[in-house]
Amino acid sequence: MATATWLLMSAAGRPPLDRLTVAIVAVRALAISRGVFRYTERLAGHDAVLRMITDVRARVSPPWPAGARWPGSVPGTP
């Protein structure tokens, strides 16, 4: 935010474009990285929660025997 604010305030004075180039590139890079970091944070958070749920589920319910069907399922259906 500070870089974008500085860019706006500096651009108001109409300096040559070469003075603002670094700030323009920095604002764009920071904006793109913000989305990437949010996605990575959500991905890591969901992965951690799903791993915990898997562990809890494994402790709470015993594993199904091989070939067992869900109670009430129709025999002969996949």
N, CA, C and O of each residue as an XYZ file, in Angstrom:
312
protein
N       0.817     -1.190      0.000
C       0.000      0.000      0.000
C       0.863      1.258      0.000
O       0.534      2.242     -0.661
N       1.951      1.222      0.731
C       2.801      2.407      0.807
C       3.416      2.717     -0.546
O       3.536      3.882     -0.925
N       3.803      1.685     -1.272
C       4.403      1.896     -2.589
C       3.388      2.499     -3.553
O       3.713      3.408     -4.316
N       2.161      1.992     -3.518
C       1.113      2.517     -4.395
C       0.790      3.964     -4.033
O       0.577      4.792     -4.918
N       0.752      4.268     -2.756
C       0.478      5.638     -2.319
C       1.589      6.577     -2.760
O       1.335      7.673     -3.260
N       2.830      6.129     -2.567
C       3.965      6.947     -2.992
C       3.916      7.179     -4.494
O       4.192      8.283     -4.963
N       3.567      6.146     -5.250
C       3.489      6.265     -6.705
C       2.439      7.297     -7.112
O       2.681      8.134     -7.982
N       1.278      7.229     -6.477
C       0.223      8.197     -6.801
C       0.644      9.622     -6.463
O       0.418     10.545     -7.246
N       1.249      9.797     -5.310
C       1.657     11.145     -4.901
C       2.776     11.674     -5.794
O       2.800     12.858     -6.130
N       3.686     10.812     -6.171
C       4.791     11.241     -7.028
C       4.315     11.516     -8.445
O       4.775     12.461     -9.087
N       3.405     10.703     -8.928
C       2.905     10.884    -10.293
C       2.087     12.157    -10.425
O       1.952     12.692    -11.526
N       1.549     12.642     -9.339
C       0.763     13.878     -9.386
C       1.625     15.069     -9.788
O       1.128     16.044    -10.352
N       2.914     14.983     -9.494
C       3.828     16.053     -9.865
C       4.290     15.983    -11.308
O       5.036     16.855    -11.754
N       3.864     14.969    -12.050
C       4.203     14.762    -13.466
C       5.705     14.729    -13.731
O       6.204     15.490    -14.561
N       6.432     13.848    -13.029
C       7.865     13.715    -13.321
C       8.047     12.878    -14.599
O       7.080     12.317    -15.115
N       9.284     12.794    -15.106
C       9.523     11.916    -16.251
C       9.196     10.464    -15.885
O       9.353     10.047    -14.737
N       8.749      9.724    -16.862
C       8.290      8.355    -16.618
C       9.398      7.452    -16.098
O       9.127      6.527    -15.332
N      10.622      7.697    -16.493
C      11.715      6.826    -16.045
C      11.929      6.897    -14.530
O      12.478      5.961    -13.948
N      11.516      7.965    -13.894
C      11.628      8.050    -12.428
C      10.587      7.178    -11.722
O      10.791      6.770    -10.579
N       9.493      6.899    -12.390
C       8.403      6.128    -11.783
C       8.411      4.656    -12.173
O       7.632      3.873    -11.629
N       9.265      4.269    -13.094
C       9.244      2.916    -13.633
C       9.433      1.855    -12.551
O       8.702      0.865    -12.527
N      10.386      2.044    -11.670
C      10.638      1.055    -10.615
C       9.423      0.921     -9.710
O       9.055     -0.191     -9.333
N       8.802      2.029     -9.360
C       7.616      1.981     -8.495
C       6.448      1.310     -9.204
O       5.690      0.571     -8.576
N       6.291      1.555    -10.501
C       5.206      0.924    -11.255
C       5.381     -0.590    -11.277
O       4.429     -1.337    -11.053
N       6.597     -1.033    -11.548
C       6.874     -2.474    -11.564
C       6.686     -3.073    -10.179
O       6.160     -4.179    -10.055
N       7.103     -2.366     -9.140
C       6.950     -2.872     -7.769
C       5.476     -3.015     -7.400
O       5.092     -4.011     -6.786
N       4.655     -2.052     -7.758
C       3.223     -2.121     -7.442
C       2.591     -3.305     -8.159
O       1.796     -4.033     -7.565
N       2.924     -3.504     -9.401
C       2.371     -4.645    -10.142
C       2.826     -5.971     -9.547
O       2.020     -6.887     -9.378
N       4.107     -6.078     -9.230
C       4.630     -7.328     -8.662
C       4.001     -7.618     -7.301
O       3.652     -8.762     -7.010
N       3.859     -6.599     -6.475
C       3.239     -6.795     -5.160
C       1.775     -7.189     -5.279
O       1.280     -7.984     -4.480
N       1.078     -6.639     -6.269
C      -0.330     -6.993     -6.458
C      -0.478     -8.444     -6.889
O      -1.367     -9.147     -6.407
N       0.379     -8.898     -7.787
C       0.322    -10.298     -8.232
C       0.724    -11.231     -7.105
O       0.088    -12.263     -6.893
N       1.779    -10.874     -6.377
C       2.242    -11.755     -5.292
C       1.210    -11.841     -4.171
O       1.142    -12.857     -3.479
N       0.414    -10.806     -3.980
C      -0.624    -10.852     -2.949
C      -1.614    -11.975     -3.229
O      -1.971    -12.731     -2.325
N      -2.051    -12.085     -4.458
C      -2.961    -13.170     -4.840
C      -2.317    -14.530     -4.716
O      -2.955    -15.483     -4.269
N      -1.062    -14.633     -5.105
C      -0.347    -15.909     -5.015
C      -0.197    -16.323     -3.553
O      -0.404    -17.489     -3.217
N       0.155    -15.391     -2.693
C       0.322    -15.714     -1.278
C      -1.006    -16.097     -0.623
O      -1.042    -16.993      0.220
N      -2.089    -15.431     -1.000
C      -3.401    -15.805     -0.457
C      -3.784    -17.214     -0.872
O      -4.273    -17.998     -0.059
N      -3.561    -17.534     -2.140
C      -3.868    -18.876     -2.635
C      -3.032    -19.919     -1.897
O      -3.550    -20.957     -1.485
N      -1.748    -19.643     -1.734
C      -0.862    -20.582     -1.041
C      -1.285    -20.764      0.410
O      -1.256    -21.879      0.931
N      -1.674    -19.680      1.062
C      -2.114    -19.760      2.453
C      -3.369    -20.619      2.582
O      -3.459    -21.458      3.478
N      -4.329    -20.413      1.698
C      -5.558    -21.213      1.741
C      -5.283    -22.672      1.426
O      -5.847    -23.563      2.061
N      -4.430    -22.919      0.459
C      -4.087    -24.286      0.092
C      -3.433    -25.012      1.264
O      -3.785    -26.153      1.564
N      -2.497    -24.362      1.915
C      -1.819    -24.972      3.063
C      -2.789    -25.181      4.225
O      -2.745    -26.215      4.891
N      -3.657    -24.209      4.467
C      -4.628    -24.335      5.555
C      -5.609    -25.469      5.322
O      -5.890    -26.247      6.233
N      -6.132    -25.568      4.103
C      -7.063    -26.652      3.792
C      -6.369    -28.003      3.872
O      -6.949    -28.974      4.358
N      -5.132    -28.069      3.397
C      -4.394    -29.327      3.453
C      -4.197    -29.775      4.900
O      -4.367    -30.953      5.217
N      -3.841    -28.840      5.771
C      -3.629    -29.184      7.181
C      -4.924    -29.666      7.832
O      -4.915    -30.656      8.563
N      -6.019    -28.987      7.578
C      -7.297    -29.369      8.183
C      -7.759    -30.728      7.663
O      -8.227    -31.562      8.438
N      -7.631    -30.952      6.371
C      -8.061    -32.236      5.821
C      -7.205    -33.394      6.338
O      -7.707    -34.500      6.534
N      -5.920    -33.139      6.558
C      -5.068    -34.185      7.155
C      -5.495    -34.486      8.587
O      -5.504    -35.645      9.001
N      -5.850    -33.444      9.350
C      -6.307    -33.662     10.729
C      -7.627    -34.425     10.747
O      -7.820    -35.319     11.571
N      -8.534    -34.074      9.841
C      -9.818    -34.770      9.779
C      -9.616    -36.235      9.425
O     -10.297    -37.107      9.964
N      -8.680    -36.508      8.517
C      -8.388    -37.889      8.137
C      -7.869    -38.678      9.340
O      -8.271    -39.822      9.552
N      -6.984    -38.074     10.120
C      -6.454    -38.753     11.308
C      -7.555    -39.007     12.334
O      -7.622    -40.094     12.909
N      -8.415    -38.022     12.571
C      -9.507    -38.194     13.532
C     -10.453    -39.281     13.054
O     -10.871    -40.129     13.842
N     -10.792    -39.264     11.780
C     -11.699    -40.268     11.224
C     -11.104    -41.669     11.352
O     -11.831    -42.625     11.624
N      -9.810    -41.798     11.160
C      -9.163    -43.113     11.281
C      -9.195    -43.610     12.725
O      -9.305    -44.812     12.966
N      -9.099    -42.687     13.688
C      -9.145    -43.101     15.094
C     -10.560    -43.413     15.559
O     -10.749    -44.290     16.402
N     -11.549    -42.718     15.033
C     -12.924    -42.864     15.502
C     -13.592    -44.100     14.913
O     -14.218    -44.868     15.643
N     -13.470    -44.297     13.631
C     -14.153    -45.436     13.010
C     -13.125    -46.481     12.572
O     -12.093    -46.140     11.992
N     -13.410    -47.740     12.849
C     -12.475    -48.795     12.453
C     -12.501    -48.967     10.932
O     -13.484    -48.605     10.286
N     -11.441    -49.510     10.365
C     -11.422    -49.719      8.919
C     -12.439    -50.782      8.496
O     -12.703    -51.726      9.241
N     -12.999    -50.624      7.312
C     -13.973    -51.579      6.792
C     -13.246    -52.828      6.320
O     -12.164    -52.729      5.741
N     -13.824    -54.002      6.556
C     -13.205    -55.219      6.036
C     -13.279    -55.249      4.505
O     -14.136    -54.598      3.907
N     -12.390    -55.996      3.888
C     -12.359    -56.072      2.433
C     -13.670    -56.664      1.910
O     -14.153    -57.669      2.432
N     -14.227    -56.053      0.904
C     -15.459    -56.543      0.290
C     -16.723    -56.154      1.028
O     -17.815    -56.527      0.599
N     -16.615    -55.427      2.108
C     -17.806    -55.042      2.873
C     -18.561    -53.961      2.136
O     -17.957    -53.143      1.443
N     -19.875    -53.946      2.276
C     -20.734    -52.942      1.649
C     -21.364    -52.072      2.733
O     -21.447    -52.448      3.902
N     -21.795    -50.917      2.302
C     -22.486    -50.005      3.207
C     -23.797    -50.661      3.649
O     -24.481    -51.260      2.819
N     -24.161    -50.567      4.914
C     -25.401    -51.181      5.380
C     -26.622    -50.640      4.619
O     -26.794    -49.428      4.499
N     -27.446    -51.524      4.121
C     -28.641    -51.147      3.386
C     -28.422    -50.988      1.903
O     -29.352    -50.645      1.172
N     -27.195    -51.233      1.438
C     -26.958    -51.091     -0.006
C     -27.563    -52.307     -0.732
O     -27.731    -53.383     -0.159
N     -27.870    -52.093     -1.975
C     -28.493    -53.138     -2.777
C     -27.403    -54.072     -3.294
O     -26.457    -53.607     -3.929
N     -27.508    -55.362     -3.043
C     -26.511    -56.307     -3.556
C     -26.518    -56.318     -5.079
O     -27.564    -56.182     -5.715
N     -25.349    -56.481     -5.638
C     -25.223    -56.564     -7.082
C     -25.020    -55.216     -7.753
O     -24.853    -55.162     -8.971
N     -25.028    -54.118     -6.989
C     -24.763    -52.805     -7.583
C     -23.371    -52.376     -7.172
O     -22.912    -52.701     -6.077
N     -22.704    -51.654     -8.041
C     -21.317    -51.229     -7.705
C     -21.291    -50.180     -6.638
O     -20.216    -49.723     -6.248
